[in-house]
Amino acid sequence: FRTALDTSPQAAFLDIRLSFARHLLEVTDKSISAIAVECGFCDSSHLSRLFRRRYDSTPFEIRKTRPLVEAPTPQ
């Protein structure tokens, strides 16, 4: 595994979990706590600590920079 991907299985799995958490932050309105649990972290502070290490920003910062989608106008 390490030879092929130049990383450990544990690091690769963590990267997948963090990427999925980032995706959920960008496309859903789920709470950060719910996203943390869904991605396999014990709580939101654990997610935030690892997220900051990987992306140099917090989940909250990513969430507030996502584009706002306007609701369709009823006709």
mmJSON file of the N, C-alpha and C atoms, coordinates in Angstrom:
{"data_MODEL":{"atom_site":{
"group_PDB":["ATOM","ATOM","ATOM","ATOM","ATOM","ATOM","ATOM","ATOM","ATOM","ATOM","ATOM","ATOM","ATOM","ATOM","ATOM","ATOM","ATOM","ATOM","ATOM","ATOM","ATOM","ATOM","ATOM","ATOM","ATOM","ATOM","ATOM","ATOM","ATOM","ATOM","ATOM","ATOM","ATOM","ATOM","ATOM","ATOM","ATOM","ATOM","ATOM","ATOM","ATOM","ATOM","ATOM","ATOM","ATOM","ATOM","ATOM","ATOM","ATOM","ATOM","ATOM","ATOM","ATOM","ATOM","ATOM","ATOM","ATOM","ATOM","ATOM","ATOM","ATOM","ATOM","ATOM","ATOM","ATOM","ATOM","ATOM","ATOM","ATOM","ATOM","ATOM","ATOM","ATOM","ATOM","ATOM","ATOM","ATOM","ATOM","ATOM","ATOM","ATOM","ATOM","ATOM","ATOM","ATOM","ATOM","ATOM","ATOM","ATOM","ATOM","ATOM","ATOM","ATOM","ATOM","ATOM","ATOM","ATOM","ATOM","ATOM","ATOM","ATOM","ATOM","ATOM","ATOM","ATOM","ATOM","ATOM","ATOM","ATOM","ATOM","ATOM","ATOM","ATOM","ATOM","ATOM","ATOM","ATOM","ATOM","ATOM","ATOM","ATOM","ATOM","ATOM","ATOM","ATOM","ATOM","ATOM","ATOM","ATOM","ATOM","ATOM","ATOM","ATOM","ATOM","ATOM","ATOM","ATOM","ATOM","ATOM","ATOM","ATOM","ATOM","ATOM","ATOM","ATOM","ATOM","ATOM","ATOM","ATOM","ATOM","ATOM","ATOM","ATOM","ATOM","ATOM","ATOM","ATOM","ATOM","ATOM","ATOM","ATOM","ATOM","ATOM","ATOM","ATOM","ATOM","ATOM","ATOM","ATOM","ATOM","ATOM","ATOM","ATOM","ATOM","ATOM","ATOM","ATOM","ATOM","ATOM","ATOM","ATOM","ATOM","ATOM","ATOM","ATOM","ATOM","ATOM","ATOM","ATOM","ATOM","ATOM","ATOM","ATOM","ATOM","ATOM","ATOM","ATOM","ATOM","ATOM","ATOM","ATOM","ATOM","ATOM","ATOM","ATOM","ATOM","ATOM","ATOM","ATOM","ATOM","ATOM","ATOM","ATOM","ATOM","ATOM","ATOM","ATOM","ATOM","ATOM","ATOM","ATOM","ATOM","ATOM","ATOM","ATOM"],
"id":[1,2,3,4,5,6,7,8,9,10,11,12,13,14,15,16,17,18,19,20,21,22,23,24,25,26,27,28,29,30,31,32,33,34,35,36,37,38,39,40,41,42,43,44,45,46,47,48,49,50,51,52,53,54,55,56,57,58,59,60,61,62,63,64,65,66,67,68,69,70,71,72,73,74,75,76,77,78,79,80,81,82,83,84,85,86,87,88,89,90,91,92,93,94,95,96,97,98,99,100,101,102,103,104,105,106,107,108,109,110,111,112,113,114,115,116,117,118,119,120,121,122,123,124,125,126,127,128,129,130,131,132,133,134,135,136,137,138,139,140,141,142,143,144,145,146,147,148,149,150,151,152,153,154,155,156,157,158,159,160,161,162,163,164,165,166,167,168,169,170,171,172,173,174,175,176,177,178,179,180,181,182,183,184,185,186,187,188,189,190,191,192,193,194,195,196,197,198,199,200,201,202,203,204,205,206,207,208,209,210,211,212,213,214,215,216,217,218,219,220,221,222,223,224,225],
"type_symbol":["N","C","C","N","C","C","N","C","C","N","C","C","N","C","C","N","C","C","N","C","C","N","C","C","N","C","C","N","C","C","N","C","C","N","C","C","N","C","C","N","C","C","N","C","C","N","C","C","N","C","C","N","C","C","N","C","C","N","C","C","N","C","C","N","C","C","N","C","C","N","C","C","N","C","C","N","C","C","N","C","C","N","C","C","N","C","C","N","C","C","N","C","C","N","C","C","N","C","C","N","C","C","N","C","C","N","C","C","N","C","C","N","C","C","N","C","C","N","C","C","N","C","C","N","C","C","N","C","C","N","C","C","N","C","C","N","C","C","N","C","C","N","C","C","N","C","C","N","C","C","N","C","C","N","C","C","N","C","C","N","C","C","N","C","C","N","C","C","N","C","C","N","C","C","N","C","C","N","C","C","N","C","C","N","C","C","N","C","C","N","C","C","N","C","C","N","C","C","N","C","C","N","C","C","N","C","C","N","C","C","N","C","C","N","C","C","N","C","C","N","C","C","N","C","C"],
"label_atom_id":["N","CA","C","N","CA","C","N","CA","C","N","CA","C","N","CA","C","N","CA","C","N","CA","C","N","CA","C","N","CA","C","N","CA","C","N","CA","C","N","CA","C","N","CA","C","N","CA","C","N","CA","C","N","CA","C","N","CA","C","N","CA","C","N","CA","C","N","CA","C","N","CA","C","N","CA","C","N","CA","C","N","CA","C","N","CA","C","N","CA","C","N","CA","C","N","CA","C","N","CA","C","N","CA","C","N","CA","C","N","CA","C","N","CA","C","N","CA","C","N","CA","C","N","CA","C","N","CA","C","N","CA","C","N","CA","C","N","CA","C","N","CA","C","N","CA","C","N","CA","C","N","CA","C","N","CA","C","N","CA","C","N","CA","C","N","CA","C","N","CA","C","N","CA","C","N","CA","C","N","CA","C","N","CA","C","N","CA","C","N","CA","C","N","CA","C","N","CA","C","N","CA","C","N","CA","C","N","CA","C","N","CA","C","N","CA","C","N","CA","C","N","CA","C","N","CA","C","N","CA","C","N","CA","C","N","CA","C","N","CA","C","N","CA","C","N","CA","C","N","CA","C","N","CA","C","N","CA","C","N","CA","C"],
"label_alt_id":[null,null,null,null,null,null,null,null,null,null,null,null,null,null,null,null,null,null,null,null,null,null,null,null,null,null,null,null,null,null,null,null,null,null,null,null,null,null,null,null,null,null,null,null,null,null,null,null,null,null,null,null,null,null,null,null,null,null,null,null,null,null,null,null,null,null,null,null,null,null,null,null,null,null,null,null,null,null,null,null,null,null,null,null,null,null,null,null,null,null,null,null,null,null,null,null,null,null,null,null,null,null,null,null,null,null,null,null,null,null,null,null,null,null,null,null,null,null,null,null,null,null,null,null,null,null,null,null,null,null,null,null,null,null,null,null,null,null,null,null,null,null,null,null,null,null,null,null,null,null,null,null,null,null,null,null,null,null,null,null,null,null,null,null,null,null,null,null,null,null,null,null,null,null,null,null,null,null,null,null,null,null,null,null,null,null,null,null,null,null,null,null,null,null,null,null,null,null,null,null,null,null,null,null,null,null,null,null,null,null,null,null,null,null,null,null,null,null,null,null,null,null,null,null,null],
"label_comp_id":["PHE","PHE","PHE","ARG","ARG","ARG","THR","THR","THR","ALA","ALA","ALA","LEU","LEU","LEU","ASP","ASP","ASP","THR","THR","THR","SER","SER","SER","PRO","PRO","PRO","GLN","GLN","GLN","ALA","ALA","ALA","ALA","ALA","ALA","PHE","PHE","PHE","LEU","LEU","LEU","ASP","ASP","ASP","ILE","ILE","ILE","ARG","ARG","ARG","LEU","LEU","LEU","SER","SER","SER","PHE","PHE","PHE","ALA","ALA","ALA","ARG","ARG","ARG","HIS","HIS","HIS","LEU","LEU","LEU","LEU","LEU","LEU","GLU","GLU","GLU","VAL","VAL","VAL","THR","THR","THR","ASP","ASP","ASP","LYS","LYS","LYS","SER","SER","SER","ILE","ILE","ILE","SER","SER","SER","ALA","ALA","ALA","ILE","ILE","ILE","ALA","ALA","ALA","VAL","VAL","VAL","GLU","GLU","GLU","CYS","CYS","CYS","GLY","GLY","GLY","PHE","PHE","PHE","CYS","CYS","CYS","ASP","ASP","ASP","SER","SER","SER","SER","SER","SER","HIS","HIS","HIS","LEU","LEU","LEU","SER","SER","SER","ARG","ARG","ARG","LEU","LEU","LEU","PHE","PHE","PHE","ARG","ARG","ARG","ARG","ARG","ARG","ARG","ARG","ARG","TYR","TYR","TYR","ASP","ASP","ASP","SER","SER","SER","THR","THR","THR","PRO","PRO","PRO","PHE","PHE","PHE","GLU","GLU","GLU","ILE","ILE","ILE","ARG","ARG","ARG","LYS","LYS","LYS","THR","THR","THR","ARG","ARG","ARG","PRO","PRO","PRO","LEU","LEU","LEU","VAL","VAL","VAL","GLU","GLU","GLU","ALA","ALA","ALA","PRO","PRO","PRO","THR","THR","THR","PRO","PRO","PRO","GLN","GLN","GLN"],
"label_asym_id":["A","A","A","A","A","A","A","A","A","A","A","A","A","A","A","A","A","A","A","A","A","A","A","A","A","A","A","A","A","A","A","A","A","A","A","A","A","A","A","A","A","A","A","A","A","A","A","A","A","A","A","A","A","A","A","A","A","A","A","A","A","A","A","A","A","A","A","A","A","A","A","A","A","A","A","A","A","A","A","A","A","A","A","A","A","A","A","A","A","A","A","A","A","A","A","A","A","A","A","A","A","A","A","A","A","A","A","A","A","A","A","A","A","A","A","A","A","A","A","A","A","A","A","A","A","A","A","A","A","A","A","A","A","A","A","A","A","A","A","A","A","A","A","A","A","A","A","A","A","A","A","A","A","A","A","A","A","A","A","A","A","A","A","A","A","A","A","A","A","A","A","A","A","A","A","A","A","A","A","A","A","A","A","A","A","A","A","A","A","A","A","A","A","A","A","A","A","A","A","A","A","A","A","A","A","A","A","A","A","A","A","A","A","A","A","A","A","A","A","A","A","A","A","A","A"],
"label_entity_id":["1","1","1","1","1","1","1","1","1","1","1","1","1","1","1","1","1","1","1","1","1","1","1","1","1","1","1","1","1","1","1","1","1","1","1","1","1","1","1","1","1","1","1","1","1","1","1","1","1","1","1","1","1","1","1","1","1","1","1","1","1","1","1","1","1","1","1","1","1","1","1","1","1","1","1","1","1","1","1","1","1","1","1","1","1","1","1","1","1","1","1","1","1","1","1","1","1","1","1","1","1","1","1","1","1","1","1","1","1","1","1","1","1","1","1","1","1","1","1","1","1","1","1","1","1","1","1","1","1","1","1","1","1","1","1","1","1","1","1","1","1","1","1","1","1","1","1","1","1","1","1","1","1","1","1","1","1","1","1","1","1","1","1","1","1","1","1","1","1","1","1","1","1","1","1","1","1","1","1","1","1","1","1","1","1","1","1","1","1","1","1","1","1","1","1","1","1","1","1","1","1","1","1","1","1","1","1","1","1","1","1","1","1","1","1","1","1","1","1","1","1","1","1","1","1"],
"label_seq_id":[1,1,1,2,2,2,3,3,3,4,4,4,5,5,5,6,6,6,7,7,7,8,8,8,9,9,9,10,10,10,11,11,11,12,12,12,13,13,13,14,14,14,15,15,15,16,16,16,17,17,17,18,18,18,19,19,19,20,20,20,21,21,21,22,22,22,23,23,23,24,24,24,25,25,25,26,26,26,27,27,27,28,28,28,29,29,29,30,30,30,31,31,31,32,32,32,33,33,33,34,34,34,35,35,35,36,36,36,37,37,37,38,38,38,39,39,39,40,40,40,41,41,41,42,42,42,43,43,43,44,44,44,45,45,45,46,46,46,47,47,47,48,48,48,49,49,49,50,50,50,51,51,51,52,52,52,53,53,53,54,54,54,55,55,55,56,56,56,57,57,57,58,58,58,59,59,59,60,60,60,61,61,61,62,62,62,63,63,63,64,64,64,65,65,65,66,66,66,67,67,67,68,68,68,69,69,69,70,70,70,71,71,71,72,72,72,73,73,73,74,74,74,75,75,75],
"pdbx_PDB_ins_code":[null,null,null,null,null,null,null,null,null,null,null,null,null,null,null,null,null,null,null,null,null,null,null,null,null,null,null,null,null,null,null,null,null,null,null,null,null,null,null,null,null,null,null,null,null,null,null,null,null,null,null,null,null,null,null,null,null,null,null,null,null,null,null,null,null,null,null,null,null,null,null,null,null,null,null,null,null,null,null,null,null,null,null,null,null,null,null,null,null,null,null,null,null,null,null,null,null,null,null,null,null,null,null,null,null,null,null,null,null,null,null,null,null,null,null,null,null,null,null,null,null,null,null,null,null,null,null,null,null,null,null,null,null,null,null,null,null,null,null,null,null,null,null,null,null,null,null,null,null,null,null,null,null,null,null,null,null,null,null,null,null,null,null,null,null,null,null,null,null,null,null,null,null,null,null,null,null,null,null,null,null,null,null,null,null,null,null,null,null,null,null,null,null,null,null,null,null,null,null,null,null,null,null,null,null,null,null,null,null,null,null,null,null,null,null,null,null,null,null,null,null,null,null,null,null],
"Cartn_x":[0.833,0.0,0.872,1.813,2.681,3.496,3.971,4.778,3.956,2.732,1.887,1.369,0.967,0.32,1.162,2.315,3.222,2.565,1.709,1.066,0.617,0.333,-0.135,-1.639,-2.146,-3.592,-4.376,-3.865,-4.54,-4.623,-3.538,-3.536,-4.458,-4.476,-5.349,-6.816,-7.153,-8.526,-8.94,-8.048,-8.338,-8.583,-7.791,-7.966,-9.334,-9.76,-11.082,-12.177,-12.055,-13.054,-13.113,-11.958,-11.93,-12.492,-12.195,-12.74,-14.259,-14.766,-16.215,-16.854,-16.214,-16.722,-16.764,-15.726,-15.704,-16.839,-17.035,-18.124,-19.475,-19.708,-20.976,-21.145,-20.065,-20.138,-20.541,-20.083,-20.337,-21.715,-22.291,-23.537,-24.748,-24.569,-25.721,-25.832,-26.949,-27.155,-27.034,-26.478,-26.302,-25.383,-25.607,-24.74,-23.338,-22.374,-20.992,-20.872,-21.61,-21.603,-22.133,-23.212,-23.784,-22.821,-22.167,-21.184,-20.01,-19.566,-18.452,-18.778,-19.945,-20.351,-20.511,-21.132,-21.344,-20.028,-18.996,-17.688,-16.769,-17.276,-16.519,-15.646,-15.877,-15.132,-15.942,-15.267,-15.984,-16.808,-16.388,-17.157,-16.658,-17.333,-16.998,-15.631,-15.189,-13.868,-12.751,-12.942,-11.959,-11.903,-13.074,-13.13,-12.456,-12.771,-12.215,-10.697,-10.167,-8.714,-8.017,-8.502,-7.89,-8.158,-9.34,-9.72,-8.797,-8.531,-7.646,-6.232,-5.773,-4.449,-4.354,-5.414,-5.409,-5.668,-6.667,-7.111,-6.725,-6.109,-5.712,-6.905,-8.058,-9.251,-10.195,-11.144,-12.07,-13.284,-14.025,-15.265,-16.227,-16.291,-17.166,-16.755,-15.462,-14.983,-15.334,-15.222,-15.604,-17.103,-17.88,-19.338,-19.773,-19.16,-19.631,-19.152,-18.204,-17.748,-18.448,-19.333,-20.023,-21.011,-21.257,-22.201,-23.624,-24.369,-25.763,-26.617,-27.501,-28.417,-29.771,-30.285,-31.577,-32.699,-33.73,-34.907,-35.639,-36.235,-36.974,-38.16,-38.445,-39.555,-40.863,-41.828,-43.122,-43.85,-44.545,-45.27,-46.734],
"Cartn_y":[-1.195,0.0,1.25,1.285,2.458,2.672,1.586,1.694,2.258,1.803,2.235,3.659,4.023,5.322,6.325,5.913,6.775,7.355,6.552,6.934,5.664,5.781,4.613,4.424,3.225,3.02,3.928,4.116,4.966,6.412,6.93,8.307,8.45,7.445,7.486,7.472,6.63,6.559,7.872,8.471,9.76,10.825,10.823,11.793,11.63,10.387,10.13,10.658,10.399,10.869,12.393,13.049,14.513,15.092,14.47,14.929,14.808,13.7,13.512,14.54,14.815,15.83,17.194,17.526,18.807,18.862,17.77,17.707,17.952,17.277,17.458,18.886,19.497,20.891,21.817,21.495,22.359,22.155,20.965,20.696,20.392,20.319,20.041,21.102,21.057,21.934,21.167,19.964,19.171,19.909,19.689,20.322,19.727,20.482,20.005,18.772,18.733,17.553,16.321,16.478,15.353,14.875,15.809,15.452,14.718,15.18,14.518,13.06,12.81,11.437,10.619,11.2,10.487,10.088,10.893,10.613,9.807,9.39,8.5,9.164,10.439,11.136,11.08,11.08,10.923,12.157,13.331,14.551,15.658,16.804,17.902,18.516,18.477,19.058,18.196,16.886,15.993,16.258,16.361,16.693,18.035,19.035,20.378,20.398,19.685,19.65,19.025,17.88,17.217,17.981,18.579,19.357,20.565,21.254,22.425,22.027,20.892,20.396,20.119,19.567,19.167,20.347,21.185,22.242,23.648,23.788,25.087,26.026,25.457,26.219,25.281,25.851,25.038,24.644,23.638,23.301,24.492,25.275,26.45,27.44,27.662,28.587,28.083,26.781,26.206,26.373,26.105,26.2,27.619,28.629,30.001,30.56,29.903,30.397,29.716,28.77,28.089,29.048,28.853,29.74,29.496,30.561,30.448,30.104,29.161,28.778,29.372,30.158,30.79,29.801,29.893,29.051,29.525,28.594,29.018,29.9,30.848,31.767,31.07,31.023,30.385,31.176,30.445,31.127,30.877],
"Cartn_z":[0.0,0.0,0.0,0.917,1.036,-0.234,-0.832,-2.047,-3.2,-3.335,-4.446,-4.272,-3.063,-2.844,-2.073,-1.606,-0.852,0.404,1.026,2.281,2.994,4.259,5.007,4.775,5.001,4.887,5.838,7.043,8.023,7.528,6.974,6.472,5.261,4.399,3.225,3.651,4.626,5.115,5.783,6.545,7.171,6.109,5.057,3.98,3.314,3.117,2.533,3.456,4.747,5.712,5.757,5.73,5.752,4.456,3.334,2.05,2.034,2.568,2.623,3.559,4.678,5.604,4.915,4.185,3.465,2.446,1.725,0.746,1.429,2.548,3.266,3.768,4.21,4.66,3.518,2.314,1.161,0.547,0.683,-0.047,0.831,2.149,3.016,4.103,4.788,5.941,7.249,7.198,8.414,9.375,10.651,11.648,11.563,12.037,12.041,12.929,14.015,14.894,14.172,13.425,12.679,11.596,10.934,9.905,10.53,11.68,12.365,12.644,13.188,13.506,12.226,11.208,9.943,9.28,9.49,8.884,9.797,10.948,11.814,12.857,13.125,14.17,15.461,16.598,17.869,18.22,17.784,18.026,17.104,17.16,16.25,16.54,17.79,18.085,17.496,17.491,16.868,15.365,14.735,13.31,13.061,13.853,13.648,13.749,14.716,14.907,13.691,13.235,12.082,10.79,10.683,9.509,9.35,10.455,10.417,10.003,10.518,10.151,8.648,8.083,6.668,5.734,6.049,5.139,5.586,6.732,7.266,7.456,7.712,8.077,8.825,9.526,10.315,9.471,9.913,9.212,9.142,10.208,10.205,9.114,8.944,7.911,6.51,6.297,5.004,4.789,5.811,5.713,5.359,5.969,5.72,4.384,3.714,2.412,1.247,1.532,0.431,-0.22,-1.497,-2.181,-1.689,-1.567,-1.151,-2.362,-2.19,-3.26,-2.92,-3.844,-3.597,-3.865,-3.059,-3.268,-4.511,-5.248,-6.443,-6.067,-6.912,-6.681,-7.043,-6.11,-6.437,-7.512,-8.379,-9.464,-9.408],
"occupancy":[1.0,1.0,1.0,1.0,1.0,1.0,1.0,1.0,1.0,1.0,1.0,1.0,1.0,1.0,1.0,1.0,1.0,1.0,1.0,1.0,1.0,1.0,1.0,1.0,1.0,1.0,1.0,1.0,1.0,1.0,1.0,1.0,1.0,1.0,1.0,1.0,1.0,1.0,1.0,1.0,1.0,1.0,1.0,1.0,1.0,1.0,1.0,1.0,1.0,1.0,1.0,1.0,1.0,1.0,1.0,1.0,1.0,1.0,1.0,1.0,1.0,1.0,1.0,1.0,1.0,1.0,1.0,1.0,1.0,1.0,1.0,1.0,1.0,1.0,1.0,1.0,1.0,1.0,1.0,1.0,1.0,1.0,1.0,1.0,1.0,1.0,1.0,1.0,1.0,1.0,1.0,1.0,1.0,1.0,1.0,1.0,1.0,1.0,1.0,1.0,1.0,1.0,1.0,1.0,1.0,1.0,1.0,1.0,1.0,1.0,1.0,1.0,1.0,1.0,1.0,1.0,1.0,1.0,1.0,1.0,1.0,1.0,1.0,1.0,1.0,1.0,1.0,1.0,1.0,1.0,1.0,1.0,1.0,1.0,1.0,1.0,1.0,1.0,1.0,1.0,1.0,1.0,1.0,1.0,1.0,1.0,1.0,1.0,1.0,1.0,1.0,1.0,1.0,1.0,1.0,1.0,1.0,1.0,1.0,1.0,1.0,1.0,1.0,1.0,1.0,1.0,1.0,1.0,1.0,1.0,1.0,1.0,1.0,1.0,1.0,1.0,1.0,1.0,1.0,1.0,1.0,1.0,1.0,1.0,1.0,1.0,1.0,1.0,1.0,1.0,1.0,1.0,1.0,1.0,1.0,1.0,1.0,1.0,1.0,1.0,1.0,1.0,1.0,1.0,1.0,1.0,1.0,1.0,1.0,1.0,1.0,1.0,1.0,1.0,1.0,1.0,1.0,1.0,1.0,1.0,1.0,1.0,1.0,1.0,1.0],
"B_iso_or_equiv":[0.0,0.0,0.0,0.0,0.0,0.0,0.0,0.0,0.0,0.0,0.0,0.0,0.0,0.0,0.0,0.0,0.0,0.0,0.0,0.0,0.0,0.0,0.0,0.0,0.0,0.0,0.0,0.0,0.0,0.0,0.0,0.0,0.0,0.0,0.0,0.0,0.0,0.0,0.0,0.0,0.0,0.0,0.0,0.0,0.0,0.0,0.0,0.0,0.0,0.0,0.0,0.0,0.0,0.0,0.0,0.0,0.0,0.0,0.0,0.0,0.0,0.0,0.0,0.0,0.0,0.0,0.0,0.0,0.0,0.0,0.0,0.0,0.0,0.0,0.0,0.0,0.0,0.0,0.0,0.0,0.0,0.0,0.0,0.0,0.0,0.0,0.0,0.0,0.0,0.0,0.0,0.0,0.0,0.0,0.0,0.0,0.0,0.0,0.0,0.0,0.0,0.0,0.0,0.0,0.0,0.0,0.0,0.0,0.0,0.0,0.0,0.0,0.0,0.0,0.0,0.0,0.0,0.0,0.0,0.0,0.0,0.0,0.0,0.0,0.0,0.0,0.0,0.0,0.0,0.0,0.0,0.0,0.0,0.0,0.0,0.0,0.0,0.0,0.0,0.0,0.0,0.0,0.0,0.0,0.0,0.0,0.0,0.0,0.0,0.0,0.0,0.0,0.0,0.0,0.0,0.0,0.0,0.0,0.0,0.0,0.0,0.0,0.0,0.0,0.0,0.0,0.0,0.0,0.0,0.0,0.0,0.0,0.0,0.0,0.0,0.0,0.0,0.0,0.0,0.0,0.0,0.0,0.0,0.0,0.0,0.0,0.0,0.0,0.0,0.0,0.0,0.0,0.0,0.0,0.0,0.0,0.0,0.0,0.0,0.0,0.0,0.0,0.0,0.0,0.0,0.0,0.0,0.0,0.0,0.0,0.0,0.0,0.0,0.0,0.0,0.0,0.0,0.0,0.0,0.0,0.0,0.0,0.0,0.0,0.0],
"pdbx_formal_charge":[null,null,null,null,null,null,null,null,null,null,null,null,null,null,null,null,null,null,null,null,null,null,null,null,null,null,null,null,null,null,null,null,null,null,null,null,null,null,null,null,null,null,null,null,null,null,null,null,null,null,null,null,null,null,null,null,null,null,null,null,null,null,null,null,null,null,null,null,null,null,null,null,null,null,null,null,null,null,null,null,null,null,null,null,null,null,null,null,null,null,null,null,null,null,null,null,null,null,null,null,null,null,null,null,null,null,null,null,null,null,null,null,null,null,null,null,null,null,null,null,null,null,null,null,null,null,null,null,null,null,null,null,null,null,null,null,null,null,null,null,null,null,null,null,null,null,null,null,null,null,null,null,null,null,null,null,null,null,null,null,null,null,null,null,null,null,null,null,null,null,null,null,null,null,null,null,null,null,null,null,null,null,null,null,null,null,null,null,null,null,null,null,null,null,null,null,null,null,null,null,null,null,null,null,null,null,null,null,null,null,null,null,null,null,null,null,null,null,null,null,null,null,null,null,null],
"auth_seq_id":[1,1,1,2,2,2,3,3,3,4,4,4,5,5,5,6,6,6,7,7,7,8,8,8,9,9,9,10,10,10,11,11,11,12,12,12,13,13,13,14,14,14,15,15,15,16,16,16,17,17,17,18,18,18,19,19,19,20,20,20,21,21,21,22,22,22,23,23,23,24,24,24,25,25,25,26,26,26,27,27,27,28,28,28,29,29,29,30,30,30,31,31,31,32,32,32,33,33,33,34,34,34,35,35,35,36,36,36,37,37,37,38,38,38,39,39,39,40,40,40,41,41,41,42,42,42,43,43,43,44,44,44,45,45,45,46,46,46,47,47,47,48,48,48,49,49,49,50,50,50,51,51,51,52,52,52,53,53,53,54,54,54,55,55,55,56,56,56,57,57,57,58,58,58,59,59,59,60,60,60,61,61,61,62,62,62,63,63,63,64,64,64,65,65,65,66,66,66,67,67,67,68,68,68,69,69,69,70,70,70,71,71,71,72,72,72,73,73,73,74,74,74,75,75,75],
"auth_comp_id":["PHE","PHE","PHE","ARG","ARG","ARG","THR","THR","THR","ALA","ALA","ALA","LEU","LEU","LEU","ASP","ASP","ASP","THR","THR","THR","SER","SER","SER","PRO","PRO","PRO","GLN","GLN","GLN","ALA","ALA","ALA","ALA","ALA","ALA","PHE","PHE","PHE","LEU","LEU","LEU","ASP","ASP","ASP","ILE","ILE","ILE","ARG","ARG","ARG","LEU","LEU","LEU","SER","SER","SER","PHE","PHE","PHE","ALA","ALA","ALA","ARG","ARG","ARG","HIS","HIS","HIS","LEU","LEU","LEU","LEU","LEU","LEU","GLU","GLU","GLU","VAL","VAL","VAL","THR","THR","THR","ASP","ASP","ASP","LYS","LYS","LYS","SER","SER","SER","ILE","ILE","ILE","SER","SER","SER","ALA","ALA","ALA","ILE","ILE","ILE","ALA","ALA","ALA","VAL","VAL","VAL","GLU","GLU","GLU","CYS","CYS","CYS","GLY","GLY","GLY","PHE","PHE","PHE","CYS","CYS","CYS","ASP","ASP","ASP","SER","SER","SER","SER","SER","SER","HIS","HIS","HIS","LEU","LEU","LEU","SER","SER","SER","ARG","ARG","ARG","LEU","LEU","LEU","PHE","PHE","PHE","ARG","ARG","ARG","ARG","ARG","ARG","ARG","ARG","ARG","TYR","TYR","TYR","ASP","ASP","ASP","SER","SER","SER","THR","THR","THR","PRO","PRO","PRO","PHE","PHE","PHE","GLU","GLU","GLU","ILE","ILE","ILE","ARG","ARG","ARG","LYS","LYS","LYS","THR","THR","THR","ARG","ARG","ARG","PRO","PRO","PRO","LEU","LEU","LEU","VAL","VAL","VAL","GLU","GLU","GLU","ALA","ALA","ALA","PRO","PRO","PRO","THR","THR","THR","PRO","PRO","PRO","GLN","GLN","GLN"],
"auth_asym_id":["A","A","A","A","A","A","A","A","A","A","A","A","A","A","A","A","A","A","A","A","A","A","A","A","A","A","A","A","A","A","A","A","A","A","A","A","A","A","A","A","A","A","A","A","A","A","A","A","A","A","A","A","A","A","A","A","A","A","A","A","A","A","A","A","A","A","A","A","A","A","A","A","A","A","A","A","A","A","A","A","A","A","A","A","A","A","A","A","A","A","A","A","A","A","A","A","A","A","A","A","A","A","A","A","A","A","A","A","A","A","A","A","A","A","A","A","A","A","A","A","A","A","A","A","A","A","A","A","A","A","A","A","A","A","A","A","A","A","A","A","A","A","A","A","A","A","A","A","A","A","A","A","A","A","A","A","A","A","A","A","A","A","A","A","A","A","A","A","A","A","A","A","A","A","A","A","A","A","A","A","A","A","A","A","A","A","A","A","A","A","A","A","A","A","A","A","A","A","A","A","A","A","A","A","A","A","A","A","A","A","A","A","A","A","A","A","A","A","A","A","A","A","A","A","A"],
"auth_atom_id":["N","CA","C","N","CA","C","N","CA","C","N","CA","C","N","CA","C","N","CA","C","N","CA","C","N","CA","C","N","CA","C","N","CA","C","N","CA","C","N","CA","C","N","CA","C","N","CA","C","N","CA","C","N","CA","C","N","CA","C","N","CA","C","N","CA","C","N","CA","C","N","CA","C","N","CA","C","N","CA","C","N","CA","C","N","CA","C","N","CA","C","N","CA","C","N","CA","C","N","CA","C","N","CA","C","N","CA","C","N","CA","C","N","CA","C","N","CA","C","N","CA","C","N","CA","C","N","CA","C","N","CA","C","N","CA","C","N","CA","C","N","CA","C","N","CA","C","N","CA","C","N","CA","C","N","CA","C","N","CA","C","N","CA","C","N","CA","C","N","CA","C","N","CA","C","N","CA","C","N","CA","C","N","CA","C","N","CA","C","N","CA","C","N","CA","C","N","CA","C","N","CA","C","N","CA","C","N","CA","C","N","CA","C","N","CA","C","N","CA","C","N","CA","C","N","CA","C","N","CA","C","N","CA","C","N","CA","C","N","CA","C","N","CA","C","N","CA","C","N","CA","C","N","CA","C","N","CA","C","N","CA","C"],
"pdbx_PDB_model_num":[1,1,1,1,1,1,1,1,1,1,1,1,1,1,1,1,1,1,1,1,1,1,1,1,1,1,1,1,1,1,1,1,1,1,1,1,1,1,1,1,1,1,1,1,1,1,1,1,1,1,1,1,1,1,1,1,1,1,1,1,1,1,1,1,1,1,1,1,1,1,1,1,1,1,1,1,1,1,1,1,1,1,1,1,1,1,1,1,1,1,1,1,1,1,1,1,1,1,1,1,1,1,1,1,1,1,1,1,1,1,1,1,1,1,1,1,1,1,1,1,1,1,1,1,1,1,1,1,1,1,1,1,1,1,1,1,1,1,1,1,1,1,1,1,1,1,1,1,1,1,1,1,1,1,1,1,1,1,1,1,1,1,1,1,1,1,1,1,1,1,1,1,1,1,1,1,1,1,1,1,1,1,1,1,1,1,1,1,1,1,1,1,1,1,1,1,1,1,1,1,1,1,1,1,1,1,1,1,1,1,1,1,1,1,1,1,1,1,1,1,1,1,1,1,1]
}}}
